[in-house]
Amino acid sequence: EIVNLYATDGYDPQDYYKQERIKPIVDFIISDELMAYGTHERLQRLYNDMTSKDYFMALIDLEEFIDVKEKVYLDYEDRRDWTRRSLINIANAGYFSADRTIAEYNKDIWHLDQ
């Protein structure tokens, strides 16, 4: 879908920026509150990019991100279930070894002398 939007120039960030939940978040970039911590020129440039180009199409998923974030906050309130889920996630992560991974990269890609 994203590739198609790039190919057809079918993305207009204004369509997303104008949405009720997104506009205040993007406008915060140039708020006095944030400007007190950042560089005016850089924040203004970021704001302009988000509202006119948004090359990375960040606004497309912003509402969904907000919804998922809120769900995570709710889930986290049940600490016992959160801990259970965390342990299941860790147990299902599988085997990972940085040494093995680097050795495989060397064997398959880099071909460096050892």
C-alpha positions as CSV (number, residue, x, y, z in Angstrom):
1,E,0.0,0.0,0.0
2,I,2.8,2.4,0.9
3,V,4.8,1.6,-2.2
4,N,1.7,2.3,-4.3
5,L,1.2,5.6,-2.6
6,Y,4.8,6.6,-3.4
7,A,4.4,5.4,-7.0
8,T,1.1,7.2,-7.6
9,D,1.9,10.3,-5.5
10,G,-1.3,9.4,-3.7
11,Y,-0.4,10.6,-0.2
12,D,-1.4,14.0,1.0
13,P,-0.4,14.5,4.7
14,Q,-3.1,17.2,5.0
15,D,-5.7,14.5,4.8
16,Y,-4.3,13.0,8.0
17,Y,-3.2,16.2,9.7
18,K,-6.7,17.7,9.7
19,Q,-8.0,14.7,11.7
20,E,-9.2,15.6,15.2
21,R,-6.8,13.3,17.1
22,I,-3.8,14.1,14.9
23,K,-3.8,17.8,14.5
24,P,-3.1,18.7,18.2
25,I,-0.2,16.2,18.2
26,V,1.5,17.7,15.1
27,D,0.7,21.3,16.3
28,F,2.5,20.5,19.6
29,I,5.8,20.4,17.5
30,I,5.6,24.2,17.2
31,S,4.0,24.9,20.5
32,D,5.7,27.3,23.0
33,E,6.0,24.4,25.4
34,L,8.2,22.4,23.0
35,M,10.0,25.4,21.6
36,A,11.3,26.0,25.1
37,Y,13.3,22.8,24.8
38,G,14.1,22.7,21.1
39,T,15.6,24.7,18.3
40,H,12.9,26.9,16.7
41,E,14.2,26.4,13.2
42,R,14.4,22.6,13.4
43,L,11.0,22.2,15.0
44,Q,9.5,24.5,12.4
45,R,11.2,22.5,9.7
46,L,9.8,19.2,11.2
47,Y,6.3,20.7,11.4
48,N,6.5,21.9,7.8
49,D,7.6,18.5,6.6
50,M,4.9,16.7,8.6
51,T,2.2,18.9,7.2
52,S,3.3,19.3,3.7
53,K,5.5,16.3,2.6
54,D,5.7,13.7,5.4
55,Y,8.1,11.7,3.2
56,F,8.0,8.8,5.7
57,M,4.2,8.9,5.9
58,A,4.3,8.9,9.7
59,L,0.8,10.3,9.9
60,I,-0.8,7.3,8.2
61,D,-0.4,5.1,11.3
62,L,-0.6,7.7,14.0
63,E,-4.2,7.1,15.0
64,E,-3.6,3.3,15.2
65,F,-0.5,3.9,17.2
66,I,-2.4,6.0,19.7
67,D,-5.1,3.3,20.0
68,V,-2.4,0.5,20.6
69,K,-0.6,2.7,23.1
70,E,-3.7,3.2,25.1
71,K,-4.4,-0.5,25.1
72,V,-0.9,-1.2,26.3
73,Y,-1.4,1.3,29.1
74,L,-4.6,-0.5,30.1
75,D,-2.9,-4.0,29.9
76,Y,0.0,-2.8,32.0
77,E,-2.4,-1.9,34.9
78,D,-2.9,-5.7,35.4
79,R,0.7,-6.3,36.6
80,R,0.2,-10.0,37.1
81,D,-1.1,-10.6,33.6
82,W,1.5,-8.3,32.2
83,T,4.3,-10.3,33.9
84,R,2.8,-13.6,32.6
85,R,2.6,-12.2,29.0
86,S,6.2,-10.9,29.3
87,L,7.5,-14.2,30.4
88,I,5.7,-16.0,27.6
89,N,7.1,-13.5,25.1
90,I,10.6,-14.1,26.4
91,A,10.2,-17.9,26.3
92,N,9.0,-17.7,22.7
93,A,11.8,-15.4,21.6
94,G,14.0,-18.3,20.6
95,Y,17.7,-18.8,20.6
96,F,19.9,-15.8,19.8
97,S,23.6,-15.5,20.0
98,A,25.5,-12.4,18.9
99,D,28.6,-14.5,18.4
100,R,26.8,-17.0,16.2
101,T,25.1,-14.2,14.2
102,I,28.4,-12.4,13.5
103,A,30.0,-15.7,12.5
104,E,27.2,-16.3,10.1
105,Y,27.4,-12.8,8.6
106,N,31.2,-13.3,8.1
107,K,30.7,-16.8,6.5
108,D,27.8,-15.7,4.2
109,I,28.5,-12.1,3.5
110,W,31.7,-10.5,4.7
111,H,34.2,-13.3,4.1
112,L,36.8,-11.8,6.4
113,D,39.9,-13.5,7.6
114,Q,39.5,-14.8,11.1
